[in-house]
Amino acid sequence: MHGIQPARLKPGVTLEDLPAARAPSADVGTRVLRGKALIFWDPERPGKKRDAIDTDQITPSDDCISESLERLDERWKAGAFRYLMPDFRERVHRGETFVVAGDRFAIGSSREMSPAGLKALGEEAGTELVIVCGNDTGDIFRRNALNLGLYVVQSPEAVEDARGGDELELRDTADGRELRNLTQGKTYAPVPLTPKEDEIRRTGGIMAVGRRELRESAARAPRIEWPDEETARRMTTTEQIVWAHRVDKDAEVRPGGTMRVYADLLPASDGTAPFAIHTYNTITAGLIEPRQAAIANDHFVFSGREIDEKQTSIGRQFAERHGIRRPYYATPGDGIFHFYFPEQGLVLPGAFIPGADSHSRAYGAYGSVGIGVGSTALGFGWSTGYVYFTPAKARRVTFRGKLQPWVSGKDVVLALLRRWGKEQSQGMSVEFIDADRQLPIPFRNTVANMMAEAEAQNGIFAADDITYEWYRRRGMAGLPYPRIAPGADARYEVSEELDLSEVIPFIAKPFAPGNAFPAAEVARERIAFDKAYIGSCTNGGYDDLLEAALVIFEARKSGATRAAKDLVVFPGSGQVKERIEEPDQRLGGESIAAVFRSVGGRIRRSWCGPCFGQGPDALGKGEVAITSFNRNWQNRMGIGGLGYLASPAVVAASALLGYMGPPDDLGLRWDAERFGNVAAQEAAEGLR
């Protein structure tokens, strides 16, 4: 059974060979930075700053490449705002070094290429960039920036006042930071950092912290201690897991309090691994084995490009050097990060798992705290066994009622994002309560996974009978941590309910998952498309693909024998890809794969591919796709392409219809025995 391991020194290395612990020096004096405002205006709201600039727009996927550890940031600098502001690099060199944007800046992907590329661009111009933004900055980007020493200043008032060409000044002192608009004669007090965050920033960033703490971390044996009943009563599920995993057992678990937390697993993708490796090498000099490390090759593996092979080879060579083998090292085709590691038994209830990918939040489906972190946080964790973590305020969502026909986990999460609107979860830690046991693990995976799009710190379903039955059916007994539940007196900033009996099939239009509309309404618009994609880490499991195959299987009986549009399937893992080739009695003895192929569908290997605009299936300019993926932001699935999001059942129905619409438009009548929640039915049988 997977578990937290103590530090392992390289042969011949002793603790005395590691850097000695020393107190950080924060006496760096006062720093004053000046520059002109470079403003991202909203093209749809004249005079307003642009909100929700995601990291895909800061660093397009094609520029998230490193050819070697020696040339990590070349592409990151060149690609900064490549499509959103093509002359960005030139303007920075002209002295426009205060980048001004609206609320929710840098949401989305964990790609640390974004803050690292921006910082390197400033250094290239002989200065430092300062990001000035409004409320609810992307939490992963914010932490990455702190780790790297990139200035990110949150001041909604300064953003509102700023005009192009304004001369701005940032004064950074031991007592805090002050932002001035010299042109307008105004002064602002930015949102303060936590004391520990400020210490990390002012004392050299996360790599310097890692070198300071390496020897102490290697000497200390990890210790997980769960709260007593009275203490747990006042905590959410997330807070109890964090409390148990504290490095410093006297640390208070509270929103806004930064602490060190042991990690059960520290997974990376082939895309995020190189910078994590660089961080680990910088901190440890190779004197200690990487701790809790795992790498999945799922982002840059089947494109056929030489530069992508150079990228993936960095992680492969690292794994070979340190003896990281399957299941901790997933070769191309083994599976997508968030599907593969739970499948392999590396994600367990009660675990704390920071992953270098924003969709690491998916682990909340299994009763774990899954959070997205950047590569430097991951490399720090590989070095020390823990990460610095700042808990967010808690939010509770209780699901009640019975799921309706054709509704799956994707519809549930789209309904939630639609309700939350542009503010989304406001960065909170979300506790999900499945009050009527309607959501099996595949549905929970989709909901927790897309807490990345909800801009939540994490989303978690406390492990219950459904969770433990899922593990039992996979032969995983003797799970290491106790069964826990949210405390009766836990405090939530927001507590709300979602009535599942009111949730219907949805389709999310560009450019936000929360831009969701009833699928029946969208069907009346007869929206045409070029491609229908089913799968990904969000809906790539066996039960997800069965959901789609059942629609096709029944529709064939009414004469729908050929997909009207290009239909492509991306299994979540290699194991799923193998399983869908096996006969299934629910499909009359056909396999899922055979049903897809019978209407012209094609099965791809397991990877992220077009979900983030890579490979031959990425959308071209003007192409439209309906997908079961998790993001439909501008240029996300390919430059100039348009993505719509829906459940596997709706995508399958649309592929046959030739326009976007639900299974009802195929003339299918809902039959719970044929189409019902198969995973839930199986789980119920196991629980009886």
C-alpha positions in Angstrom: 0.0 0.0 0.0 1.3 3.4 -0.9 2.3 5.6 1.9 4.5 8.5 3.0 8.2 7.5 3.1 11.1 9.0 5.2 14.0 10.8 3.4 16.5 8.6 1.6 20.0 10.0 1.2 22.1 9.1 -1.8 24.8 6.4 -1.1 27.7 7.8 0.8 25.8 11.0 1.8 25.3 11.9 5.5 23.0 14.5 7.0 26.1 16.7 7.7 26.7 16.8 3.9 23.3 18.7 3.5 23.1 22.4 3.9 22.8 23.4 7.5 19.6 25.0 8.7 19.9 28.7 9.3 17.5 31.6 10.1 16.4 33.5 7.0 17.4 37.1 6.7 14.5 39.4 5.7 16.6 42.5 5.9 16.7 43.3 2.2 16.0 47.0 2.7 13.5 49.1 0.8 13.0 48.4 -2.9 11.5 51.0 -5.3 10.3 49.9 -8.7 9.0 52.4 -11.3 7.5 51.9 -14.7 4.6 52.8 -17.1 1.3 51.0 -17.0 0.6 48.4 -19.6 -3.1 47.8 -19.6 -5.2 44.9 -20.8 -8.4 46.5 -21.8 -11.6 44.6 -22.2 -12.7 44.7 -25.9 -16.3 44.1 -24.9 -16.5 46.7 -22.1 -15.0 50.0 -23.2 -13.0 51.6 -20.4 -12.8 48.5 -18.3 -9.9 46.3 -17.6 -10.0 42.7 -18.9 -11.1 40.1 -16.3 -10.4 36.4 -16.2 -7.2 36.3 -18.2 -6.2 32.7 -17.8 -2.8 31.2 -17.9 -3.5 29.7 -21.4 -3.5 33.3 -22.6 -0.4 34.2 -20.7 1.6 31.2 -22.0 -0.1 29.3 -24.9 0.4 25.5 -24.8 2.8 25.5 -27.7 5.1 27.7 -25.6 5.0 25.5 -22.5 8.0 23.6 -23.8 11.5 23.2 -22.5 14.1 21.7 -24.8 16.6 21.1 -21.9 17.2 22.0 -18.3 19.7 24.6 -19.5 17.2 26.4 -21.7 14.0 26.2 -19.6 12.5 29.6 -20.2 13.4 30.4 -23.8 9.9 29.5 -25.1 8.2 30.9 -22.0 9.5 34.4 -22.6 8.9 34.3 -26.3 5.3 33.2 -25.9 4.1 35.6 -23.2 0.7 36.9 -24.3 1.5 35.8 -27.8 -2.1 36.0 -29.1 -3.7 38.3 -26.5 -1.0 41.1 -27.0 1.5 40.2 -29.7 3.7 43.2 -29.0 3.9 42.5 -25.3 7.7 41.8 -25.2 8.4 45.0 -27.2 6.3 47.1 -24.9 8.0 45.7 -21.8 11.4 46.7 -23.3 9.9 50.2 -23.9 9.4 50.5 -20.1 5.8 49.4 -19.8 6.6 47.2 -16.8 3.5 47.5 -14.6 1.1 45.0 -16.2 -2.5 46.0 -15.2 -5.5 43.6 -15.5 -8.8 43.1 -13.9 -10.3 40.5 -11.5 -9.4 36.8 -11.5 -6.1 37.3 -13.3 -4.2 34.2 -14.2 -6.9 31.6 -13.4 -6.6 28.1 -14.6 -3.7 25.9 -15.4 -0.8 25.4 -13.0 1.7 26.2 -15.7 4.5 28.0 -13.8 5.9 28.9 -17.3 3.6 31.9 -17.0 5.1 33.7 -13.9 8.6 32.4 -14.8 8.3 33.7 -18.3 7.1 37.1 -17.2 9.8 37.4 -14.6 12.5 36.4 -17.1 11.1 39.0 -19.6 11.5 41.7 -17.0 15.1 40.6 -16.3 15.8 40.6 -20.0 14.7 44.2 -20.1 17.0 45.0 -17.2 14.2 45.5 -14.7 11.4 43.7 -12.9 7.8 43.3 -14.0 5.0 44.1 -11.5 1.5 42.6 -12.0 -1.2 44.9 -10.8 -4.6 43.1 -10.7 -8.0 43.1 -8.9 -9.8 40.5 -6.8 -9.4 36.8 -6.7 -6.1 36.2 -8.5 -5.6 32.6 -9.6 -4.4 30.8 -6.5 -1.8 28.7 -8.2 -0.3 31.6 -10.2 -0.2 33.7 -7.0 1.8 31.0 -5.1 4.1 30.4 -8.1 4.8 34.1 -8.3 5.7 34.2 -4.6 8.0 31.2 -5.0 9.8 32.9 -7.9 9.9 36.5 -6.6 7.6 37.9 -9.2 5.7 40.9 -7.9 1.9 40.5 -7.9 0.0 43.3 -6.3 -3.7 43.0 -5.8 -5.5 46.4 -5.6 -8.9 46.8 -7.3 -8.8 50.5 -6.7 -5.5 50.9 -8.5 -6.7 48.8 -11.4 -9.9 50.9 -11.7 -7.9 54.2 -11.7 -5.0 53.2 -14.0 -4.8 54.6 -17.5 -2.4 53.7 -20.3 1.0 55.4 -19.9 0.5 56.3 -16.2 3.8 56.3 -14.2 3.5 53.8 -11.4 5.7 53.1 -8.4 5.9 50.1 -6.0 7.6 50.6 -2.7 8.5 47.3 -1.0 9.6 47.5 2.6 9.9 45.2 5.6 6.6 46.8 6.8 4.7 46.0 3.7 4.1 47.3 0.1 2.7 50.6 -1.1 1.6 51.2 -4.7 1.5 54.8 -6.1 0.1 56.2 -9.3 2.6 59.1 -9.7 0.7 60.5 -12.7 -2.5 60.8 -10.8 -1.0 61.4 -7.4 -2.8 58.5 -5.7 -1.5 55.9 -3.2 -2.9 52.4 -2.6 -2.4 49.7 0.0 -2.4 46.3 -1.8 -4.0 43.2 -0.3 -1.4 42.0 2.3 0.4 38.7 2.1 0.5 36.3 5.1 3.6 36.7 7.2 5.1 33.4 6.0 4.3 34.2 2.3 6.1 37.6 2.8 9.0 35.8 4.4 9.3 33.4 1.5 9.2 36.3 -1.0 11.6 38.5 0.7 14.2 35.9 1.6 15.0 34.5 -1.8 11.9 32.5 -2.9 11.1 28.8 -2.5 14.4 27.5 -3.7 16.3 29.4 -1.0 13.8 28.2 1.6 14.4 24.6 0.4 18.1 24.9 0.8 17.6 26.3 4.3 15.3 23.6 5.4 16.7 20.5 3.6 18.8 19.1 6.4 16.1 19.5 9.0 13.5 17.9 6.6 15.7 14.9 6.0 16.3 14.3 9.7 12.6 14.4 10.6 10.5 11.3 10.2 7.0 12.1 8.8 4.3 11.8 11.4 0.6 11.8 10.6 -1.7 12.4 13.6 -5.4 12.7 13.4 -7.4 15.1 15.5 -9.4 13.8 18.5 -13.2 13.8 18.3 -13.7 17.1 19.9 -11.1 18.9 17.7 -12.5 17.2 14.6 -16.0 18.3 15.4 -15.0 21.9 14.6 -13.3 21.1 11.3 -14.2 20.5 7.7 -12.9 17.3 6.0 -10.2 19.3 4.3 -9.1 20.9 7.6 -8.9 17.6 9.3 -6.7 16.2 6.6 -4.5 19.2 6.7 -4.4 19.1 10.5 -3.2 15.5 10.5 -0.5 16.2 7.9 1.0 19.3 9.6 4.8 19.2 9.8 4.7 21.6 12.8 2.2 20.0 15.1 1.5 23.3 16.9 0.5 25.1 13.7 -3.1 26.4 13.7 -5.2 25.3 10.8 -7.2 28.4 9.8 -8.0 30.3 6.6 -5.1 32.6 5.7 -2.6 30.8 8.0 0.4 29.5 6.0 1.9 26.2 7.3 4.1 23.2 6.2 2.1 20.1 5.2 3.3 16.6 4.4 2.3 15.3 1.0 1.3 11.7 0.4 2.0 12.0 -3.3 3.7 14.8 -5.4 2.7 14.1 -9.1 3.8 16.0 -12.2 3.1 15.7 -15.9 5.7 15.6 -18.6 4.8 19.3 -19.1 5.4 20.4 -15.5 8.2 18.0 -14.6 11.2 19.9 -16.1 10.9 23.0 -13.9 10.2 20.8 -10.9 13.4 18.8 -11.7 15.3 22.1 -11.9 14.0 23.2 -8.5 14.8 19.8 -6.9 18.3 19.9 -8.4 18.9 23.4 -7.2 17.7 22.6 -3.6 19.3 19.2 -3.1 22.3 19.1 -5.5 21.3 15.5 -6.0 22.2 14.5 -2.5 18.8 13.1 -1.5 16.3 11.0 -3.4 13.1 12.7 -4.6 10.3 12.2 -2.1 6.8 11.0 -3.0 7.6 11.8 -6.6 5.4 10.6 -9.5 5.4 11.6 -13.2 2.8 10.9 -15.9 3.5 11.4 -19.6 0.2 12.7 -20.9 0.6 16.2 -22.4 3.3 16.2 -25.0 3.5 12.6 -26.1 1.8 11.8 -29.3 2.2 15.0 -31.3 5.1 13.7 -33.4 7.2 16.8 -32.8 10.8 16.5 -32.0 10.7 19.4 -29.5 8.0 17.5 -27.5 10.3 14.5 -27.4 13.0 16.7 -25.9 10.5 17.9 -23.3 9.4 14.4 -22.2 13.0 13.0 -22.3 13.8 15.3 -19.3 11.3 13.6 -17.1 12.2 10.2 -18.4 15.9 10.6 -17.7 15.1 11.9 -14.2 13.0 8.8 -13.5 15.7 6.5 -14.8 18.4 8.3 -12.7 16.4 8.0 -9.5 14.7 4.6 -10.0 11.1 6.0 -10.3 9.2 3.2 -11.9 5.6 2.2 -12.6 3.2 2.9 -11.1 5.0 6.1 -10.1 6.2 6.7 -13.6 3.6 6.4 -16.3 4.9 5.9 -19.9 3.1 7.5 -22.9 -0.3 5.9 -23.2 -0.5 4.6 -19.6 -2.9 7.3 -18.7 -3.8 10.8 -17.9 -2.4 12.1 -14.6 -5.7 12.3 -12.7 -7.1 9.0 -13.9 -4.0 6.9 -13.8 -2.8 7.6 -10.2 -6.1 6.8 -8.5 -6.5 3.8 -10.7 -3.1 2.6 -9.5 -3.9 3.0 -5.8 -1.7 6.0 -5.2 -4.6 8.3 -4.3 -6.3 7.2 -1.0 -9.0 8.7 1.3 -7.5 11.1 3.8 -4.4 11.9 1.7 -3.0 15.3 1.0 -1.9 15.5 -2.6 -0.4 18.7 -4.2 -0.1 18.0 -7.9 1.6 20.1 -10.6 -1.6 20.4 -12.6 -4.7 22.4 -11.8 -6.9 19.4 -12.2 -5.2 17.6 -9.3 -8.4 18.8 -7.5 -9.9 15.6 -9.0 -8.5 13.6 -6.1 -11.2 15.1 -3.9 -13.6 12.5 -5.5 -11.7 9.9 -3.5 -11.8 11.7 -0.1 -8.3 13.3 -0.6 -7.3 16.9 -0.5 -6.1 17.5 -4.1 -4.7 20.9 -4.9 -3.0 22.3 -7.9 0.5 23.7 -7.4 3.3 24.9 -9.7 6.5 23.2 -10.5 8.6 25.0 -8.0 6.3 24.0 -5.1 6.4 20.4 -6.4 10.2 20.4 -6.7 10.4 21.8 -3.2 8.2 18.9 -2.0 10.3 16.4 -3.8 13.2 17.8 -1.8 11.6 18.1 1.7 8.5 15.9 1.6 6.2 18.8 2.3 4.8 22.0 0.8 3.8 25.4 2.2 0.0 25.6 2.2 -2.4 28.4 3.1 -6.0 27.1 3.7 -8.8 29.0 2.2 -12.2 29.8 3.6 -14.7 26.9 3.4 -17.8 26.6 1.3 -20.3 23.7 1.6 -22.5 22.4 -1.2 -25.1 19.8 -0.3 -26.6 17.7 -3.1 -30.1 16.5 -2.5 -32.8 14.9 -4.6 -32.7 12.3 -7.4 -30.8 12.5 -10.6 -33.0 13.0 -13.7 -32.9 11.3 -17.1 -29.7 11.7 -19.0 -28.0 13.7 -16.2 -24.5 12.9 -15.2 -21.7 14.4 -13.2 -20.8 16.9 -16.0 -24.3 18.3 -15.9 -24.2 18.6 -12.1 -20.9 20.6 -12.2 -22.1 22.8 -15.2 -25.2 23.6 -13.2 -23.1 24.6 -10.2 -20.7 26.8 -12.3 -23.7 28.4 -14.1 -25.2 29.3 -10.7 -21.9 30.7 -9.3 -21.5 33.0 -12.3 -18.4 35.1 -13.0 -17.3 35.1 -9.4 -17.3 31.3 -9.2 -16.2 29.8 -5.8 -14.1 32.9 -4.9 -11.1 30.7 -4.2 -12.7 28.7 -1.4 -12.2 25.1 -0.3 -15.4 23.3 -1.2 -17.0 20.5 0.8 -19.5 18.4 -1.1 -22.2 16.5 0.7 -23.9 13.8 -1.4 -26.9 13.6 0.9 -28.9 11.1 -1.1 -26.0 9.0 -2.4 -26.7 9.8 -6.0 -23.2 10.5 -7.2 -20.9 7.5 -7.9 -17.1 8.0 -8.1 -17.1 8.8 -11.9 -19.6 11.6 -11.3 -17.7 12.8 -8.3 -14.4 12.8 -10.3 -16.0 15.1 -12.8 -17.3 17.5 -10.2 -14.1 17.6 -8.2 -11.9 17.8 -11.3 -13.8 20.9 -12.5 -13.3 22.7 -9.3 -10.3 24.0 -11.2 -12.7 25.8 -13.5 -14.7 26.9 -10.5 -11.5 28.6 -9.2 -11.8 26.7 -5.9 -8.7 25.8 -3.8 -10.0 22.3 -3.8 -13.3 20.3 -3.8 -13.8 17.2 -1.6 -16.3 14.5 -1.0 -15.7 12.9 2.4 -15.1 9.2 1.9 -18.3 7.3 2.4 -19.7 3.9 1.6 -19.6 4.6 -2.1 -15.9 5.5 -1.8 -14.9 2.5 0.1 -16.9 0.2 -2.1 -15.0 1.6 -5.1 -11.7 0.7 -3.5 -13.0 -2.7 -2.4 -14.1 -3.6 -5.9 -10.5 -2.9 -7.0 -9.0 -5.1 -4.4 -7.6 -2.2 -2.3 -8.2 -3.2 1.3 -6.5 -2.0 4.5 -6.6 1.7 3.6 -4.1 3.6 5.8 -6.1 6.5 7.2 -9.3 6.5 9.4 -12.7 7.2 8.0 -13.5 10.9 8.6 -16.5 13.2 7.9 -17.0 16.9 8.2 -17.5 18.0 11.8 -20.9 18.9 13.0 -19.7 22.3 14.1 -17.4 23.0 11.2 -17.7 26.6 10.0 -18.5 27.5 6.4 -18.4 30.9 4.8 -21.1 29.9 2.4 -23.5 26.9 2.7 -25.9 26.1 -0.1 -27.9 23.3 -1.6 -28.2 22.0 -5.2 -31.4 20.1 -5.9 -30.4 17.3 -8.3 -34.0 16.7 -9.3 -33.8 20.2 -11.0 -30.6 19.5 -12.9 -31.0 18.8 -16.6 -28.5 18.1 -19.4 -26.5 21.2 -20.2 -24.2 22.5 -22.9 -21.6 25.2 -22.1 -20.9 27.6 -24.8 -17.6 29.5 -25.3 -15.7 30.9 -23.5 -16.5 29.6 -20.0 -17.7 26.3 -18.5 -20.2 28.4 -16.4 -21.7 29.7 -19.7 -24.1 26.7 -19.6 -27.5 26.4 -21.2 -30.1 23.6 -21.2 -29.2 21.2 -24.0 -32.8 21.2 -25.2 -32.7 24.9 -25.7 -29.3 24.7 -27.5 -30.7 22.0 -29.8 -33.3 24.4 -31.1 -30.5 26.7 -32.3 -29.2 23.8 -34.5 -25.6 24.7 -33.8 -23.3 22.9 -36.2 -19.9 21.6 -35.4 -16.9 19.8 -36.9 -15.8 17.4 -34.2 -17.2 15.5 -31.3 -14.7 14.5 -28.6 -15.4 12.1 -25.7 -13.0 11.4 -22.9 -10.2 13.2 -21.1 -9.3 13.3 -17.4 -12.8 14.7 -16.8 -14.9 12.0 -18.5 -12.5 9.3 -19.7 -13.4 6.4 -17.4 -15.1 3.2 -18.4 -18.5 4.3 -17.0 -18.2 7.7 -18.8 -17.6 6.0 -22.1 -20.3 3.4 -21.4 -22.7 6.3 -20.9 -22.0 7.5 -24.4 -21.9 4.0 -26.0 -25.4 3.2 -24.6 -26.8 6.2 -26.4 -25.3 5.1 -29.7 -26.3 1.4 -29.1 -30.0 2.3 -28.6 -30.0 5.0 -31.4 -28.8 2.5 -33.9 -32.0 0.5 -33.5 -33.8 3.6 -34.8 -31.6 3.9 -37.9 -28.8 6.2 -36.6 -26.0 4.1 -38.0 -23.4 6.7 -38.8 -22.0 9.7 -36.9 -22.8 12.8 -38.9 -19.6 14.4 -37.6 -16.1 13.3 -36.7 -16.3 11.3 -33.5 -13.1 10.7 -31.5 -12.7 9.0 -28.1 -9.8 9.6 -25.6 -9.8 7.0 -22.8 -8.6 8.3 -19.4 -6.0 5.6 -19.1 -4.4 2.7 -21.0 -6.3 0.3 -18.7 -9.6 1.9 -19.7 -8.5 1.7 -23.3 -8.0 -2.1 -22.9 -11.3 -2.6 -21.0 -13.4 -0.9 -23.6 -12.4 -3.6 -26.1 -14.0 -6.3 -23.9 -17.6 -7.4 -24.4 -20.2 -5.8 -22.2 -23.6 -7.4 -21.6 -25.2 -4.0 -21.3 -24.3 -3.5 -25.0 -25.7 -6.9 -26.1 -22.2 -8.4 -25.9 -20.5 -5.7 -28.0 -17.6 -3.8 -26.6 -17.8 0.0 -26.0 -15.0 0.4 -28.6 -17.0 -1.7 -31.1 -20.1 0.4 -30.6 -18.1 3.6 -31.2 -16.4 2.2 -34.3 -19.8 0.9 -35.7 -20.8 4.6 -36.3 -17.4 5.7 -37.6 -15.9 6.6 -34.2 -12.1 6.4 -33.6 -10.3 5.4 -30.4 -7.1 7.3 -29.6 -4.4 6.5 -27.1 -4.7 8.0 -23.6 -3.4 11.6 -23.5 -4.5 15.2 -23.1 -4.0 16.2 -26.7 -6.8 18.4 -28.1 -8.1 19.3 -24.6 -5.2 21.8 -24.5 -4.7 22.4 -28.2 -2.0 19.8 -29.0 -1.6 17.1 -31.6 -3.4 16.3 -34.8 -6.9 16.5 -33.2 -6.4 20.1 -32.0 -8.9 22.5 -33.5 -7.9 24.7 -36.4 -9.0 28.3 -36.9 -12.8 28.4 -37.3 -13.4 24.8 -36.3 -16.0 24.0 -33.7 -16.1 21.0 -31.3 -18.5 19.6 -28.7 -16.5 17.8 -26.1 -16.7 16.2 -22.7 -13.5 18.1 -21.7 -13.3 20.5 -18.9 -12.3 23.9 -20.4 -13.6 25.8 -23.4 -11.6 29.1 -22.9 -10.5 31.1 -25.9 -7.8 29.2 -28.0 -7.8 26.4 -25.4 -8.5 23.5 -27.8 -6.6 25.1 -30.7 -5.9 28.6 -31.9 -9.1 30.1 -33.4 -11.2 27.1 -32.5 -14.4 27.1 -30.5 -15.2 24.5 -27.8 -18.5 23.6 -26.3 -18.8 21.3 -23.2 -21.3 18.6 -22.4 -21.7 15.2 -20.9 -20.6 12.0 -22.8 -24.2 11.2 -23.5 -24.9 14.6 -25.0 -21.7 14.6 -27.0 -22.6 11.1 -28.4 -26.1 12.2 -29.2 -24.8 15.3 -30.9 -22.4 13.3 -33.1 -25.3 11.3 -34.4 -27.6 14.3 -34.8 -25.1 16.5 -36.6 -26.1 19.4 -34.3 -25.7 20.0 -30.6 -28.5 18.4 -28.7 -29.5 15.9 -26.0 -30.4 12.2 -26.5 -34.1 13.1 -26.5 -33.6 14.6 -30.0 -32.7 11.1 -31.3 -36.2 10.0 -30.2 -34.7 7.9 -27.4 -37.0 7.3 -24.4 -35.4 7.3 -21.0 -35.3 3.8 -19.5 -33.6 3.6 -16.1 -32.7 0.0 -16.6 -31.0 0.6 -19.9 -29.5 4.1 -19.4 -29.5 4.5 -15.7 -26.4 5.3 -13.6 -24.6 2.0 -14.1 -21.8 2.9 -11.7 -24.3 3.8 -9.0 -26.3 0.6 -9.6 -23.2 -1.5 -9.2 -22.1 0.3 -6.1 -25.6 -0.1 -4.6 -25.4 -3.9 -5.3 -22.0 -4.0 -3.5 -23.4 -2.1 -0.5 -26.4 -4.4 -0.1 
